[in-house]
Amino acid sequence: MHPDPGLDYEALEPHAISAQILGVTVRVASLDDLVAMKHAAGRPKDLLMLEHLGALREEIDRRVDL
């Protein structure tokens, strides 16, 4: 189990999104890249989180289709 399925900064950055945290702009991994990392980690808590992330992906896709 390893949370890095070959995703280093250079691989993650093109898909990253910008977010404001306490007034500071930061880049965070995309939802799809986060899913890949959780899946690769394979820990029970990560696998449980995949259910939530999958539901979030469906909600985002539904909103985009509207």
N, CA, C and O atoms as a Tripos MOL2 file, in Angstrom:
@<TRIPOS>MOLECULE
protein
  264   263    66     0     0
PROTEIN
NO_CHARGES

@<TRIPOS>ATOM
      1 N           0.8460   -1.1770    0.0000 N.3       1 MET1
      2 CA          0.0000    0.0000    0.0000 C.3       1 MET1
      3 C           0.8890    1.2370    0.0000 C.2       1 MET1
      4 O           1.7900    1.3830    0.8260 O.2       1 MET1
      5 N           0.6120    2.1050   -0.9350 N.am      2 HIS2
      6 CA          1.3740    3.3490   -1.0150 C.3       2 HIS2
      7 C           0.4560    4.4240   -1.5750 C.2       2 HIS2
      8 O          -0.1680    4.2050   -2.6130 O.2       2 HIS2
      9 N           0.3510    5.5840   -0.9220 N.am      3 PRO3
     10 CA         -0.5880    6.6130   -1.3670 C.3       3 PRO3
     11 C          -0.1560    7.3540   -2.6200 C.2       3 PRO3
     12 O          -0.8560    8.2670   -3.0570 O.2       3 PRO3
     13 N           0.9640    6.9950   -3.2080 N.am      4 ASP4
     14 CA          1.4780    7.7020   -4.3720 C.3       4 ASP4
     15 C           1.4740    6.7820   -5.5840 C.2       4 ASP4
     16 O           2.4520    6.0750   -5.8280 O.2       4 ASP4
     17 N           0.3720    6.7850   -6.3540 N.am      5 PRO5
     18 CA          0.3280    5.9290   -7.5420 C.3       5 PRO5
     19 C           1.0890    6.5600   -8.7070 C.2       5 PRO5
     20 O           0.5580    6.6940   -9.8100 O.2       5 PRO5
     21 N           2.3350    6.9450   -8.4490 N.am      6 GLY6
     22 CA          3.1450    7.5800   -9.4770 C.3       6 GLY6
     23 C           2.8220    9.0490   -9.6710 C.2       6 GLY6
     24 O           3.1940    9.6430  -10.6830 O.2       6 GLY6
     25 N           2.1290    9.6370   -8.7050 N.am      7 LEU7
     26 CA          1.7320   11.0320   -8.8270 C.3       7 LEU7
     27 C           2.6760   11.9220   -8.0220 C.2       7 LEU7
     28 O           2.5470   12.0400   -6.8030 O.2       7 LEU7
     29 N           3.6150   12.5390   -8.7120 N.am      8 ASP8
     30 CA          4.4690   13.5140   -8.0500 C.3       8 ASP8
     31 C           3.9260   14.9070   -8.3680 C.2       8 ASP8
     32 O           2.9090   15.0340   -9.0490 O.2       8 ASP8
     33 N           4.5850   15.9340   -7.8890 N.am      9 TYR9
     34 CA          4.1020   17.3010   -8.0710 C.3       9 TYR9
     35 C           3.8590   17.6080   -9.5430 C.2       9 TYR9
     36 O           2.8330   18.1930   -9.8890 O.2       9 TYR9
     37 N           4.7760   17.2280  -10.4020 N.am     10 GLU10
     38 CA          4.6450   17.5360  -11.8230 C.3      10 GLU10
     39 C           3.4100   16.8680  -12.4400 C.2      10 GLU10
     40 O           2.7920   17.4170  -13.3510 O.2      10 GLU10
     41 N           3.0600   15.6880  -11.9400 N.am     11 ALA11
     42 CA          1.8800   14.9900  -12.4490 C.3      11 ALA11
     43 C           0.5870   15.5710  -11.8770 C.2      11 ALA11
     44 O          -0.4340   15.6040  -12.5640 O.2      11 ALA11
     45 N           0.6260   16.0260  -10.6350 N.am     12 LEU12
     46 CA         -0.5680   16.5450   -9.9750 C.3      12 LEU12
     47 C          -0.8770   17.9920  -10.3570 C.2      12 LEU12
     48 O          -2.0470   18.3610  -10.4610 O.2      12 LEU12
     49 N           0.1270   18.7990  -10.5630 N.am     13 GLU13
     50 CA         -0.0530   20.2430  -10.7370 C.3      13 GLU13
     51 C          -0.9690   20.6320  -11.8950 C.2      13 GLU13
     52 O          -1.7770   21.5460  -11.7310 O.2      13 GLU13
     53 N          -0.8830   19.9860  -13.0550 N.am     14 PRO14
     54 CA         -1.7590   20.4040  -14.1550 C.3      14 PRO14
     55 C          -3.2580   20.2660  -13.8520 C.2      14 PRO14
     56 O          -4.0740   20.9890  -14.4240 O.2      14 PRO14
     57 N          -3.6160   19.3490  -12.9650 N.am     15 HIS15
     58 CA         -5.0220   19.1150  -12.6300 C.3      15 HIS15
     59 C          -5.4250   19.8000  -11.3280 C.2      15 HIS15
     60 O          -6.6040   19.8110  -10.9740 O.2      15 HIS15
     61 N          -4.4610   20.3690  -10.6150 N.am     16 ALA16
     62 CA         -4.7280   20.9770   -9.3090 C.3      16 ALA16
     63 C          -5.6560   22.1790   -9.4670 C.2      16 ALA16
     64 O          -5.7320   22.8010  -10.5270 O.2      16 ALA16
     65 N          -6.3530   22.4800   -8.3830 N.am     17 ILE17
     66 CA         -7.2080   23.6560   -8.3610 C.3      17 ILE17
     67 C          -6.6710   24.6430   -7.3380 C.2      17 ILE17
     68 O          -5.9650   24.2570   -6.4060 O.2      17 ILE17
     69 N          -7.0010   25.8970   -7.5090 N.am     18 SER18
     70 CA         -6.6010   26.9220   -6.5540 C.3      18 SER18
     71 C          -7.7140   27.1030   -5.5400 C.2      18 SER18
     72 O          -8.8950   27.0720   -5.8840 O.2      18 SER18
     73 N          -7.3260   27.2940   -4.2820 N.am     19 ALA19
     74 CA         -8.2920   27.5230   -3.2130 C.3      19 ALA19
     75 C          -7.7280   28.5680   -2.2640 C.2      19 ALA19
     76 O          -6.5140   28.6810   -2.0970 O.2      19 ALA19
     77 N          -8.6200   29.3280   -1.6480 N.am     20 GLN20
     78 CA         -8.2240   30.3050   -0.6500 C.3      20 GLN20
     79 C          -8.3540   29.6650    0.7300 C.2      20 GLN20
     80 O          -9.4280   29.1900    1.0990 O.2      20 GLN20
     81 N          -7.2760   29.6520    1.4800 N.am     21 ILE21
     82 CA         -7.2840   29.1460    2.8480 C.3      21 ILE21
     83 C          -6.6810   30.2280    3.7320 C.2      21 ILE21
     84 O          -5.4970   30.5530    3.6330 O.2      21 ILE21
     85 N          -7.5230   30.7750    4.5950 N.am     22 LEU22
     86 CA         -7.1010   31.8670    5.4900 C.3      22 LEU22
     87 C          -6.4470   32.9970    4.7060 C.2      22 LEU22
     88 O          -5.4520   33.5760    5.1420 O.2      22 LEU22
     89 N          -7.0190   33.3000    3.5450 N.am     23 GLY23
     90 CA         -6.5290   34.4050    2.7390 C.3      23 GLY23
     91 C          -5.3080   34.1010    1.8910 C.2      23 GLY23
     92 O          -4.7780   34.9900    1.2240 O.2      23 GLY23
     93 N          -4.8630   32.8680    1.9090 N.am     24 VAL24
     94 CA         -3.6900   32.4700    1.1260 C.3      24 VAL24
     95 C          -4.1590   31.5410    0.0070 C.2      24 VAL24
     96 O          -4.8940   30.5840    0.2520 O.2      24 VAL24
     97 N          -3.7350   31.8260   -1.2050 N.am     25 THR25
     98 CA         -4.0690   30.9540   -2.3250 C.3      25 THR25
     99 C          -3.1200   29.7670   -2.3380 C.2      25 THR25
    100 O          -1.8990   29.9210   -2.3480 O.2      25 THR25
    101 N          -3.7180   28.5710   -2.3380 N.am     26 VAL26
    102 CA         -2.9270   27.3390   -2.3810 C.3      26 VAL26
    103 C          -3.4340   26.4720   -3.5240 C.2      26 VAL26
    104 O          -4.5790   26.6070   -3.9560 O.2      26 VAL26
    105 N          -2.5880   25.5940   -4.0050 N.am     27 ARG27
    106 CA         -2.9750   24.6250   -5.0260 C.3      27 ARG27
    107 C          -3.2330   23.2950   -4.3180 C.2      27 ARG27
    108 O          -2.4320   22.8580   -3.4920 O.2      27 ARG27
    109 N          -4.3540   22.6590   -4.6470 N.am     28 VAL28
    110 CA         -4.7040   21.3750   -4.0400 C.3      28 VAL28
    111 C          -4.9810   20.3510   -5.1350 C.2      28 VAL28
    112 O          -5.3910   20.6950   -6.2440 O.2      28 VAL28
    113 N          -4.7510   19.1070   -4.8010 N.am     29 ALA29
    114 CA         -4.9430   18.0170   -5.7640 C.3      29 ALA29
    115 C          -6.3940   17.9830   -6.2260 C.2      29 ALA29
    116 O          -7.3100   18.2760   -5.4590 O.2      29 ALA29
    117 N          -6.5860   17.6270   -7.4740 N.am     30 SER30
    118 CA         -7.9380   17.4900   -8.0180 C.3      30 SER30
    119 C          -8.6570   16.3260   -7.3480 C.2      30 SER30
    120 O          -8.0320   15.4500   -6.7500 O.2      30 SER30
    121 N          -9.9670   16.3330   -7.4590 N.am     31 LEU31
    122 CA        -10.7620   15.2500   -6.8930 C.3      31 LEU31
    123 C         -10.3620   13.9040   -7.4990 C.2      31 LEU31
    124 O         -10.2330   12.9120   -6.7820 O.2      31 LEU31
    125 N         -10.1700   13.8720   -8.8020 N.am     32 ASP32
    126 CA         -9.8030   12.6060   -9.4480 C.3      32 ASP32
    127 C          -8.4340   12.1080   -8.9900 C.2      32 ASP32
    128 O          -8.2420   10.9050   -8.8140 O.2      32 ASP32
    129 N          -7.4790   13.0230   -8.7940 N.am     33 ASP33
    130 CA         -6.1640   12.6150   -8.3030 C.3      33 ASP33
    131 C          -6.2460   12.1620   -6.8500 C.2      33 ASP33
    132 O          -5.5610   11.2180   -6.4560 O.2      33 ASP33
    133 N          -7.0780   12.8260   -6.0500 N.am     34 LEU34
    134 CA         -7.2670   12.4000   -4.6620 C.3      34 LEU34
    135 C          -7.8580   10.9950   -4.6150 C.2      34 LEU34
    136 O          -7.4400   10.1730   -3.8000 O.2      34 LEU34
    137 N          -8.8190   10.7190   -5.4780 N.am     35 VAL35
    138 CA         -9.4070    9.3700   -5.5450 C.3      35 VAL35
    139 C          -8.3270    8.3490   -5.8860 C.2      35 VAL35
    140 O          -8.2710    7.2810   -5.2780 O.2      35 VAL35
    141 N          -7.4750    8.6660   -6.8480 N.am     36 ALA36
    142 CA         -6.4000    7.7420   -7.2340 C.3      36 ALA36
    143 C          -5.4610    7.4810   -6.0540 C.2      36 ALA36
    144 O          -5.0450    6.3430   -5.8320 O.2      36 ALA36
    145 N          -5.1280    8.5240   -5.3040 N.am     37 MET37
    146 CA         -4.2310    8.3600   -4.1510 C.3      37 MET37
    147 C          -4.8820    7.5350   -3.0480 C.2      37 MET37
    148 O          -4.2300    6.6810   -2.4470 O.2      37 MET37
    149 N          -6.1810    7.7840   -2.7730 N.am     38 LYS38
    150 CA         -6.8970    7.0110   -1.7480 C.3      38 LYS38
    151 C          -6.9850    5.5390   -2.1610 C.2      38 LYS38
    152 O          -6.7960    4.6400   -1.3420 O.2      38 LYS38
    153 N          -7.2710    5.3150   -3.4280 N.am     39 HIS39
    154 CA         -7.3680    3.9400   -3.9210 C.3      39 HIS39
    155 C          -6.0250    3.2320   -3.7820 C.2      39 HIS39
    156 O          -5.9730    2.0800   -3.3510 O.2      39 HIS39
    157 N          -4.9460    3.9110   -4.1440 N.am     40 ALA40
    158 CA         -3.6120    3.3100   -4.0600 C.3      40 ALA40
    159 C          -3.2090    3.0250   -2.6190 C.2      40 ALA40
    160 O          -2.5390    2.0290   -2.3460 O.2      40 ALA40
    161 N          -3.6150    3.8960   -1.6940 N.am     41 ALA41
    162 CA         -3.2630    3.6880   -0.2810 C.3      41 ALA41
    163 C          -3.9250    2.4150    0.2350 C.2      41 ALA41
    164 O          -3.2970    1.6280    0.9440 O.2      41 ALA41
    165 N          -5.1850    2.2160   -0.1180 N.am     42 GLY42
    166 CA         -5.8770    0.9770    0.2040 C.3      42 GLY42
    167 C          -6.1730    0.7280    1.6690 C.2      42 GLY42
    168 O          -6.6300   -0.3590    2.0240 O.2      42 GLY42
    169 N          -5.9260    1.7060    2.5300 N.am     43 ARG43
    170 CA         -6.2370    1.5100    3.9520 C.3      43 ARG43
    171 C          -7.7500    1.5280    4.1330 C.2      43 ARG43
    172 O          -8.4560    2.1500    3.3390 O.2      43 ARG43
    173 N          -8.2580    0.8580    5.1640 N.am     44 PRO44
    174 CA         -9.7060    0.8410    5.3820 C.3      44 PRO44
    175 C         -10.3260    2.2430    5.4080 C.2      44 PRO44
    176 O         -11.3850    2.4580    4.8190 O.2      44 PRO44
    177 N          -9.6820    3.1880    6.0790 N.am     45 LYS45
    178 CA        -10.2550    4.5300    6.1460 C.3      45 LYS45
    179 C         -10.2380    5.2080    4.7730 C.2      45 LYS45
    180 O         -11.1280    6.0030    4.4700 O.2      45 LYS45
    181 N          -9.2520    4.9100    3.9510 N.am     46 ASP46
    182 CA         -9.2070    5.4770    2.6000 C.3      46 ASP46
    183 C         -10.2850    4.8570    1.7240 C.2      46 ASP46
    184 O         -10.9230    5.5540    0.9360 O.2      46 ASP46
    185 N         -10.4890    3.5620    1.8570 N.am     47 LEU47
    186 CA        -11.5130    2.8900    1.0670 C.3      47 LEU47
    187 C         -12.9070    3.3830    1.4300 C.2      47 LEU47
    188 O         -13.7660    3.5080    0.5570 O.2      47 LEU47
    189 N         -13.1410    3.6660    2.7210 N.am     48 LEU48
    190 CA        -14.4160    4.2470    3.1370 C.3      48 LEU48
    191 C         -14.5880    5.6450    2.5430 C.2      48 LEU48
    192 O         -15.6840    6.0100    2.1170 O.2      48 LEU48
    193 N         -13.5260    6.4110    2.5150 N.am     49 MET49
    194 CA        -13.5840    7.7630    1.9720 C.3      49 MET49
    195 C         -13.9120    7.7420    0.4810 C.2      49 MET49
    196 O         -14.5200    8.6800   -0.0340 O.2      49 MET49
    197 N         -13.5110    6.6720   -0.2140 N.am     50 LEU50
    198 CA        -13.8040    6.5760   -1.6430 C.3      50 LEU50
    199 C         -15.3120    6.6140   -1.9200 C.2      50 LEU50
    200 O         -15.7370    7.1260   -2.9550 O.2      50 LEU50
    201 N         -16.1100    6.0810   -1.0120 N.am     51 GLU51
    202 CA        -17.5600    6.1360   -1.1840 C.3      51 GLU51
    203 C         -18.0320    7.5790   -1.1820 C.2      51 GLU51
    204 O         -18.8450    7.9710   -2.0190 O.2      51 GLU51
    205 N         -17.5280    8.3680   -0.2490 N.am     52 HIS52
    206 CA        -17.9010    9.7820   -0.1510 C.3      52 HIS52
    207 C         -17.3900   10.5690   -1.3560 C.2      52 HIS52
    208 O         -18.1040   11.4010   -1.9160 O.2      52 HIS52
    209 N         -16.1610   10.2990   -1.7410 N.am     53 LEU53
    210 CA        -15.5840   11.0050   -2.8830 C.3      53 LEU53
    211 C         -16.3100   10.6450   -4.1770 C.2      53 LEU53
    212 O         -16.4800   11.4910   -5.0560 O.2      53 LEU53
    213 N         -16.7330    9.3980   -4.2900 N.am     54 GLY54
    214 CA        -17.5120    8.9870   -5.4580 C.3      54 GLY54
    215 C         -18.8480    9.7250   -5.5250 C.2      54 GLY54
    216 O         -19.2800   10.1460   -6.5970 O.2      54 GLY54
    217 N         -19.4960    9.8750   -4.3750 N.am     55 ALA55
    218 CA        -20.7550   10.6190   -4.3190 C.3      55 ALA55
    219 C         -20.5270   12.0840   -4.6710 C.2      55 ALA55
    220 O         -21.3430   12.6960   -5.3610 O.2      55 ALA55
    221 N         -19.4260   12.6400   -4.2010 N.am     56 LEU56
    222 CA        -19.0850   14.0220   -4.5310 C.3      56 LEU56
    223 C         -18.8510   14.1720   -6.0230 C.2      56 LEU56
    224 O         -19.3150   15.1390   -6.6260 O.2      56 LEU56
    225 N         -18.1380   13.2310   -6.6280 N.am     57 ARG57
    226 CA        -17.8880   13.2660   -8.0800 C.3      57 ARG57
    227 C         -19.2100   13.2380   -8.8390 C.2      57 ARG57
    228 O         -19.3880   13.9830   -9.8030 O.2      57 ARG57
    229 N         -20.1470   12.3730   -8.4050 N.am     58 GLU58
    230 CA        -21.4490   12.2950   -9.0690 C.3      58 GLU58
    231 C         -22.2090   13.6130   -8.9540 C.2      58 GLU58
    232 O         -22.8300   14.0560   -9.9210 O.2      58 GLU58
    233 N         -22.1650   14.2330   -7.8000 N.am     59 GLU59
    234 CA        -22.8470   15.5180   -7.5950 C.3      59 GLU59
    235 C         -22.2400   16.6020   -8.4690 C.2      59 GLU59
    236 O         -22.9680   17.3880   -9.0770 O.2      59 GLU59
    237 N         -20.9350   16.6520   -8.5390 N.am     60 ILE60
    238 CA        -20.2610   17.6450   -9.3860 C.3      60 ILE60
    239 C         -20.6300   17.4090  -10.8540 C.2      60 ILE60
    240 O         -20.9380   18.3590  -11.5730 O.2      60 ILE60
    241 N         -20.6020   16.1610  -11.2960 N.am     61 ASP61
    242 CA        -20.9330   15.8470  -12.6770 C.3      61 ASP61
    243 C         -22.3820   16.2030  -12.9930 C.2      61 ASP61
    244 O         -22.6900   16.6810  -14.0850 O.2      61 ASP61
    245 N         -23.2620   15.9680  -12.0340 N.am     62 ARG62
    246 CA        -24.6830   16.3010  -12.2200 C.3      62 ARG62
    247 C         -24.8490   17.8070  -12.4030 C.2      62 ARG62
    248 O         -25.6060   18.2470  -13.2680 O.2      62 ARG62
    249 N         -24.1490   18.5950  -11.5980 N.am     63 ARG63
    250 CA        -24.2610   20.0530  -11.6830 C.3      63 ARG63
    251 C         -23.6990   20.5840  -12.9920 C.2      63 ARG63
    252 O         -24.2300   21.5390  -13.5590 O.2      63 ARG63
    253 N         -22.6390   19.9730  -13.4670 N.am     64 VAL64
    254 CA        -22.0350   20.4110  -14.7290 C.3      64 VAL64
    255 C         -22.9830   20.1270  -15.8880 C.2      64 VAL64
    256 O         -23.0290   20.8890  -16.8540 O.2      64 VAL64
    257 N         -23.7350   19.0430  -15.7980 N.am     65 ASP65
    258 CA        -24.6500   18.6600  -16.8630 C.3      65 ASP65
    259 C         -25.9050   19.5240  -16.9080 C.2      65 ASP65
    260 O         -26.6310   19.4890  -17.9010 O.2      65 ASP65
    261 N         -26.1790   20.2920  -15.8690 N.am     66 LEU66
    262 CA        -27.4060   21.1050  -15.8430 C.3      66 LEU66
    263 C         -27.3490   22.2310  -16.7870 C.2      66 LEU66
    264 O         -28.3010   23.0050  -16.8830 O.2      66 LEU66
@<TRIPOS>BOND
     1     1     2 1
     2     2     3 1
     3     3     4 2
     4     3     5 am
     5     5     6 1
     6     6     7 1
     7     7     8 2
     8     7     9 am
     9     9    10 1
    10    10    11 1
    11    11    12 2
    12    11    13 am
    13    13    14 1
    14    14    15 1
    15    15    16 2
    16    15    17 am
    17    17    18 1
    18    18    19 1
    19    19    20 2
    20    19    21 am
    21    21    22 1
    22    22    23 1
    23    23    24 2
    24    23    25 am
    25    25    26 1
    26    26    27 1
    27    27    28 2
    28    27    29 am
    29    29    30 1
    30    30    31 1
    31    31    32 2
    32    31    33 am
    33    33    34 1
    34    34    35 1
    35    35    36 2
    36    35    37 am
    37    37    38 1
    38    38    39 1
    39    39    40 2
    40    39    41 am
    41    41    42 1
    42    42    43 1
    43    43    44 2
    44    43    45 am
    45    45    46 1
    46    46    47 1
    47    47    48 2
    48    47    49 am
    49    49    50 1
    50    50    51 1
    51    51    52 2
    52    51    53 am
    53    53    54 1
    54    54    55 1
    55    55    56 2
    56    55    57 am
    57    57    58 1
    58    58    59 1
    59    59    60 2
    60    59    61 am
    61    61    62 1
    62    62    63 1
    63    63    64 2
    64    63    65 am
    65    65    66 1
    66    66    67 1
    67    67    68 2
    68    67    69 am
    69    69    70 1
    70    70    71 1
    71    71    72 2
    72    71    73 am
    73    73    74 1
    74    74    75 1
    75    75    76 2
    76    75    77 am
    77    77    78 1
    78    78    79 1
    79    79    80 2
    80    79    81 am
    81    81    82 1
    82    82    83 1
    83    83    84 2
    84    83    85 am
    85    85    86 1
    86    86    87 1
    87    87    88 2
    88    87    89 am
    89    89    90 1
    90    90    91 1
    91    91    92 2
    92    91    93 am
    93    93    94 1
    94    94    95 1
    95    95    96 2
    96    95    97 am
    97    97    98 1
    98    98    99 1
    99    99   100 2
   100    99   101 am
   101   101   102 1
   102   102   103 1
   103   103   104 2
   104   103   105 am
   105   105   106 1
   106   106   107 1
   107   107   108 2
   108   107   109 am
   109   109   110 1
   110   110   111 1
   111   111   112 2
   112   111   113 am
   113   113   114 1
   114   114   115 1
   115   115   116 2
   116   115   117 am
   117   117   118 1
   118   118   119 1
   119   119   120 2
   120   119   121 am
   121   121   122 1
   122   122   123 1
   123   123   124 2
   124   123   125 am
   125   125   126 1
   126   126   127 1
   127   127   128 2
   128   127   129 am
   129   129   130 1
   130   130   131 1
   131   131   132 2
   132   131   133 am
   133   133   134 1
   134   134   135 1
   135   135   136 2
   136   135   137 am
   137   137   138 1
   138   138   139 1
   139   139   140 2
   140   139   141 am
   141   141   142 1
   142   142   143 1
   143   143   144 2
   144   143   145 am
   145   145   146 1
   146   146   147 1
   147   147   148 2
   148   147   149 am
   149   149   150 1
   150   150   151 1
   151   151   152 2
   152   151   153 am
   153   153   154 1
   154   154   155 1
   155   155   156 2
   156   155   157 am
   157   157   158 1
   158   158   159 1
   159   159   160 2
   160   159   161 am
   161   161   162 1
   162   162   163 1
   163   163   164 2
   164   163   165 am
   165   165   166 1
   166   166   167 1
   167   167   168 2
   168   167   169 am
   169   169   170 1
   170   170   171 1
   171   171   172 2
   172   171   173 am
   173   173   174 1
   174   174   175 1
   175   175   176 2
   176   175   177 am
   177   177   178 1
   178   178   179 1
   179   179   180 2
   180   179   181 am
   181   181   182 1
   182   182   183 1
   183   183   184 2
   184   183   185 am
   185   185   186 1
   186   186   187 1
   187   187   188 2
   188   187   189 am
   189   189   190 1
   190   190   191 1
   191   191   192 2
   192   191   193 am
   193   193   194 1
   194   194   195 1
   195   195   196 2
   196   195   197 am
   197   197   198 1
   198   198   199 1
   199   199   200 2
   200   199   201 am
   201   201   202 1
   202   202   203 1
   203   203   204 2
   204   203   205 am
   205   205   206 1
   206   206   207 1
   207   207   208 2
   208   207   209 am
   209   209   210 1
   210   210   211 1
   211   211   212 2
   212   211   213 am
   213   213   214 1
   214   214   215 1
   215   215   216 2
   216   215   217 am
   217   217   218 1
   218   218   219 1
   219   219   220 2
   220   219   221 am
   221   221   222 1
   222   222   223 1
   223   223   224 2
   224   223   225 am
   225   225   226 1
   226   226   227 1
   227   227   228 2
   228   227   229 am
   229   229   230 1
   230   230   231 1
   231   231   232 2
   232   231   233 am
   233   233   234 1
   234   234   235 1
   235   235   236 2
   236   235   237 am
   237   237   238 1
   238   238   239 1
   239   239   240 2
   240   239   241 am
   241   241   242 1
   242   242   243 1
   243   243   244 2
   244   243   245 am
   245   245   246 1
   246   246   247 1
   247   247   248 2
   248   247   249 am
   249   249   250 1
   250   250   251 1
   251   251   252 2
   252   251   253 am
   253   253   254 1
   254   254   255 1
   255   255   256 2
   256   255   257 am
   257   257   258 1
   258   258   259 1
   259   259   260 2
   260   259   261 am
   261   261   262 1
   262   262   263 1
   263   263   264 2
@<TRIPOS>SUBSTRUCTURE
     1 MET1         2 RESIDUE 1 A MET
     2 HIS2         6 RESIDUE 1 A HIS
     3 PRO3        10 RESIDUE 1 A PRO
     4 ASP4        14 RESIDUE 1 A ASP
     5 PRO5        18 RESIDUE 1 A PRO
     6 GLY6        22 RESIDUE 1 A GLY
     7 LEU7        26 RESIDUE 1 A LEU
     8 ASP8        30 RESIDUE 1 A ASP
     9 TYR9        34 RESIDUE 1 A TYR
    10 GLU10       38 RESIDUE 1 A GLU
    11 ALA11       42 RESIDUE 1 A ALA
    12 LEU12       46 RESIDUE 1 A LEU
    13 GLU13       50 RESIDUE 1 A GLU
    14 PRO14       54 RESIDUE 1 A PRO
    15 HIS15       58 RESIDUE 1 A HIS
    16 ALA16       62 RESIDUE 1 A ALA
    17 ILE17       66 RESIDUE 1 A ILE
    18 SER18       70 RESIDUE 1 A SER
    19 ALA19       74 RESIDUE 1 A ALA
    20 GLN20       78 RESIDUE 1 A GLN
    21 ILE21       82 RESIDUE 1 A ILE
    22 LEU22       86 RESIDUE 1 A LEU
    23 GLY23       90 RESIDUE 1 A GLY
    24 VAL24       94 RESIDUE 1 A VAL
    25 THR25       98 RESIDUE 1 A THR
    26 VAL26      102 RESIDUE 1 A VAL
    27 ARG27      106 RESIDUE 1 A ARG
    28 VAL28      110 RESIDUE 1 A VAL
    29 ALA29      114 RESIDUE 1 A ALA
    30 SER30      118 RESIDUE 1 A SER
    31 LEU31      122 RESIDUE 1 A LEU
    32 ASP32      126 RESIDUE 1 A ASP
    33 ASP33      130 RESIDUE 1 A ASP
    34 LEU34      134 RESIDUE 1 A LEU
    35 VAL35      138 RESIDUE 1 A VAL
    36 ALA36      142 RESIDUE 1 A ALA
    37 MET37      146 RESIDUE 1 A MET
    38 LYS38      150 RESIDUE 1 A LYS
    39 HIS39      154 RESIDUE 1 A HIS
    40 ALA40      158 RESIDUE 1 A ALA
    41 ALA41      162 RESIDUE 1 A ALA
    42 GLY42      166 RESIDUE 1 A GLY
    43 ARG43      170 RESIDUE 1 A ARG
    44 PRO44      174 RESIDUE 1 A PRO
    45 LYS45      178 RESIDUE 1 A LYS
    46 ASP46      182 RESIDUE 1 A ASP
    47 LEU47      186 RESIDUE 1 A LEU
    48 LEU48      190 RESIDUE 1 A LEU
    49 MET49      194 RESIDUE 1 A MET
    50 LEU50      198 RESIDUE 1 A LEU
    51 GLU51      202 RESIDUE 1 A GLU
    52 HIS52      206 RESIDUE 1 A HIS
    53 LEU53      210 RESIDUE 1 A LEU
    54 GLY54      214 RESIDUE 1 A GLY
    55 ALA55      218 RESIDUE 1 A ALA
    56 LEU56      222 RESIDUE 1 A LEU
    57 ARG57      226 RESIDUE 1 A ARG
    58 GLU58      230 RESIDUE 1 A GLU
    59 GLU59      234 RESIDUE 1 A GLU
    60 ILE60      238 RESIDUE 1 A ILE
    61 ASP61      242 RESIDUE 1 A ASP
    62 ARG62      246 RESIDUE 1 A ARG
    63 ARG63      250 RESIDUE 1 A ARG
    64 VAL64      254 RESIDUE 1 A VAL
    65 ASP65      258 RESIDUE 1 A ASP
    66 LEU66      262 RESIDUE 1 A LEU
